[in-house]
Amino acid sequence: MLELNFLRSEHWLSEESNDRAIVLNEDHETFALFLDIIYEYPVDFAYTKECVRLSLLGHKYEASHIIERCRAHLLTSLPSGASERDFWMAETSYEDASMIPSVLRAARLIDMPRIIPWAIYELSVRSETKIRWAADNELIVKPFSNHLKAIQKLKRKIIPRWRKLVARFMKDKCAAEWWVEEDDCWRRTTLEDLENSGFMVEEDTYDPLRDMHEAMEFSCEGLCSICADLWTDYATAFMERFLEEVGLVVCD
């Protein structure tokens, strides 16, 4: 916890004194915030990374009220599904990927399993697409190396499954009633080039989850409103199942 250096000074601690220096090895700012909560000062959880640290301190010192506050904040601030909001939260929350190991630890210690899939997925993307980042943060990546290899295999397998989902969806008829004027809906026409229609995802992508989400949004523009809603539901459920598989890699 924090090292209280002033207690080591001659002014505060003489050789004759029987008092022992108090040494705490925590981050100064985080521990100060921890004490603010203990003494019921108003606290704004402005930074997710700081809240993760606080949750770990709360667990360490068995401060259940701090754990509950942090858990409530983290569960609403970190992505856990495949909605539009989840993708936005992932973009903002994991900008600093160095927090991911702490997020994974906190998820296990204070019972937040639903945030695990996105956290480890983000780490896998960083380790593959930003080689320099991975090299500079080897201590962060190394403990998860086996998990990351398994997730890389999952990412390669998900693309053919996505393509089959697209093919099945496009083979079905337009969901709008036949008399409704939706002649421009792609499901009422024969797409000559489904491969380049915007539905598909490149096989060599390192980030299939975001690519699938972008493909879903883009392809909705060529569908009628009913088919677009239906496709969004199908695609979102598909991406959420993929996230569940990613989470199982870490939890098993």
C-alpha positions in Angstrom: 0.0 0.0 0.0 1.1 3.7 0.1 4.5 4.4 1.6 4.1 7.2 4.1 7.5 8.7 3.8 6.9 11.5 6.2 6.8 9.0 9.0 10.4 8.1 8.2 11.7 11.6 8.7 13.6 12.6 11.8 11.0 15.1 12.6 8.3 12.5 13.0 10.2 9.3 13.9 13.3 9.4 16.2 15.5 6.4 16.9 14.2 6.4 20.5 10.6 6.1 19.4 8.8 2.8 19.6 6.5 3.7 16.8 6.9 1.8 13.6 6.7 3.3 10.2 3.4 2.5 8.4 4.0 1.3 4.8 1.2 0.9 2.3 1.8 -0.4 -1.1 -1.2 1.0 -3.0 -1.4 3.6 -5.7 -1.6 7.0 -3.9 -4.4 8.5 -5.9 -6.5 5.4 -5.9 -6.1 4.8 -2.2 -7.0 8.4 -1.5 -10.2 7.9 -3.5 -10.8 4.7 -1.6 -10.6 6.6 1.7 -13.0 9.3 0.3 -15.6 6.6 -0.2 -14.9 5.1 3.2 -15.6 8.5 4.8 -18.6 9.2 2.5 -17.2 12.1 0.5 -18.9 12.6 -2.9 -17.0 10.5 -5.5 -17.5 10.6 -9.3 -16.3 7.5 -11.1 -15.1 9.5 -14.0 -12.5 7.0 -15.2 -13.2 3.3 -15.7 -9.6 2.3 -15.1 -9.7 4.0 -11.7 -13.0 2.3 -10.8 -11.4 -1.1 -11.7 -8.6 -0.4 -9.3 -11.0 0.7 -6.6 -13.0 -2.5 -7.0 -9.8 -4.6 -6.4 -9.0 -2.5 -3.3 -12.6 -3.0 -2.1 -12.1 -6.8 -2.5 -8.7 -6.7 -0.8 -10.0 -4.9 2.3 -13.4 -6.5 2.3 -15.2 -3.2 1.8 -18.5 -4.6 0.5 -20.2 -1.2 -0.1 -17.3 -0.1 -2.3 -17.4 -3.4 -4.2 -21.1 -2.9 -4.9 -20.7 0.7 -6.1 -17.8 -0.3 -8.4 -19.6 -3.3 -9.7 -22.7 -1.3 -10.5 -20.6 1.3 -12.3 -18.5 -1.2 -14.2 -21.5 -3.3 -15.4 -23.0 -0.2 -17.0 -19.7 1.2 -18.3 -18.1 -1.9 -19.9 -19.4 -3.8 -22.9 -21.0 -7.2 -22.4 -23.1 -7.8 -25.5 -23.4 -6.9 -29.2 -25.7 -3.9 -29.2 -24.9 -0.5 -30.7 -24.2 0.8 -27.2 -21.8 -2.2 -26.4 -19.7 -1.4 -29.4 -19.6 2.3 -28.5 -18.5 1.4 -24.9 -15.9 -1.0 -26.2 -14.4 1.8 -28.3 -14.2 4.2 -25.4 -13.5 1.9 -22.4 -10.7 -0.1 -23.9 -8.8 2.7 -25.5 -6.2 2.0 -22.8 -5.8 -1.8 -23.2 -3.3 -2.0 -20.3 -6.3 -2.0 -18.0 -7.6 -5.3 -19.4 -5.7 -7.7 -17.0 -7.2 -5.7 -14.1 -10.6 -5.9 -15.6 -10.4 -9.7 -16.0 -9.2 -10.0 -12.4 -11.9 -7.8 -11.1 -14.5 -9.7 -13.1 -13.6 -12.9 -11.4 -13.2 -11.5 -7.9 -16.3 -9.4 -7.6 -18.6 -11.5 -9.8 -18.8 -9.8 -13.2 -18.5 -12.7 -15.6 -20.5 -11.0 -18.4 -17.7 -8.4 -19.0 -15.0 -11.1 -19.6 -15.7 -11.9 -23.3 -15.2 -8.3 -24.5 -12.1 -7.7 -22.4 -10.2 -10.7 -23.6 -11.4 -10.2 -27.2 -10.0 -6.6 -27.1 -6.7 -8.0 -25.9 -6.6 -10.5 -28.7 -7.2 -7.7 -31.3 -4.5 -5.5 -29.8 -2.0 -8.4 -29.7 -2.6 -9.2 -33.4 -3.0 -5.8 -35.0 -0.6 -3.7 -33.0 2.5 -5.7 -32.9 4.6 -2.9 -31.3 2.0 -2.5 -28.6 2.1 -6.2 -27.9 5.9 -6.2 -27.7 5.9 -3.2 -25.4 3.3 -4.8 -23.1 4.7 -8.3 -23.2 4.0 -8.7 -19.4 0.4 -8.0 -20.0 -0.1 -10.3 -23.0 2.1 -13.3 -21.9 -0.1 -14.6 -19.1 -3.0 -14.9 -21.6 -1.0 -16.3 -24.5 -2.9 -19.7 -24.5 -6.2 -18.0 -24.3 -5.3 -15.7 -27.1 -4.3 -18.6 -29.4 -7.6 -20.3 -28.7 -9.5 -17.0 -29.5 -7.5 -16.6 -32.7 -8.8 -20.0 -33.8 -12.3 -19.0 -32.9 -12.0 -15.8 -35.0 -11.0 -17.8 -38.0 -13.9 -20.2 -37.6 -16.5 -17.5 -37.2 -16.2 -16.1 -40.7 -17.5 -19.1 -42.6 -20.3 -19.3 -40.1 -21.2 -15.7 -40.7 -21.2 -16.3 -44.5 -23.7 -19.2 -44.0 -25.9 -17.0 -41.9 -25.9 -14.4 -44.6 -26.7 -16.9 -47.3 -29.6 -18.4 -45.4 -31.0 -15.0 -44.6 -30.9 -13.9 -48.2 -32.5 -17.1 -49.6 -35.6 -16.4 -47.6 -38.4 -14.1 -49.0 -38.9 -10.5 -48.0 -40.6 -10.3 -44.6 -43.0 -7.5 -45.8 -46.4 -8.5 -47.1 -46.5 -9.0 -50.8 -48.7 -6.0 -51.5 -46.3 -3.6 -49.6 -44.2 -1.6 -52.1 -40.8 -2.8 -51.0 -39.4 -3.7 -54.5 -36.0 -2.2 -53.6 -35.5 -4.7 -50.7 -32.6 -6.9 -51.6 -34.6 -10.0 -50.5 -37.0 -9.3 -53.3 -34.3 -9.2 -55.9 -31.5 -11.5 -56.9 -28.2 -10.2 -55.8 -25.7 -11.2 -58.5 -22.7 -10.5 -56.3 -23.6 -11.3 -52.7 -19.8 -11.5 -52.0 -19.4 -7.8 -52.5 -22.8 -6.6 -51.4 -21.7 -5.4 -48.0 -22.9 -8.5 -46.1 -19.7 -10.4 -46.1 -16.6 -10.1 -43.9 -13.0 -10.7 -45.1 -11.6 -14.0 -44.0 -8.2 -12.6 -42.9 -9.7 -10.0 -40.5 -8.2 -9.7 -37.1 -11.4 -8.0 -35.7 -14.3 -10.0 -37.0 -16.7 -8.8 -34.3 -16.5 -5.1 -35.4 -16.4 -6.1 -39.1 -19.6 -8.1 -38.6 -21.2 -5.2 -36.8 -20.3 -2.8 -39.6 -21.5 -5.3 -42.3 -24.8 -5.6 -40.4 -25.3 -1.8 -40.3 -24.3 -1.3 -44.0 -26.4 -4.1 -45.4 -29.5 -2.9 -43.6 -29.5 0.1 -46.0 -30.4 -2.3 -48.8 -33.3 -4.0 -46.9 -36.8 -2.9 -46.2 -37.5 -1.8 -42.7 -39.0 -5.1 -41.6 -36.2 -7.2 -43.1 -33.6 -4.7 -41.7 -35.0 -5.2 -38.2 -35.1 -9.0 -38.7 -31.5 -9.0 -40.0 -30.3 -6.9 -37.0 -31.9 -9.4 -34.6 -30.3 -12.4 -36.4 -26.9 -10.8 -36.7 -26.9 -9.4 -33.1 -27.8 -12.8 -31.7 -25.0 -14.4 -33.8 -22.4 -12.0 -32.5 -23.6 -12.5 -28.9 -23.2 -16.3 -29.3 -19.6 -15.6 -30.6 -18.9 -13.5 -27.5 -20.2 -16.3 -25.3 -17.7 -18.7 -27.0 -14.9 -16.3 -26.4 -15.8 -16.0 -22.7 -15.8 -19.8 -22.3 -12.1 -19.8 -23.5 -11.2 -17.8 -20.4 -13.6 -19.3 -17.9 -13.0 -23.0 -18.7 
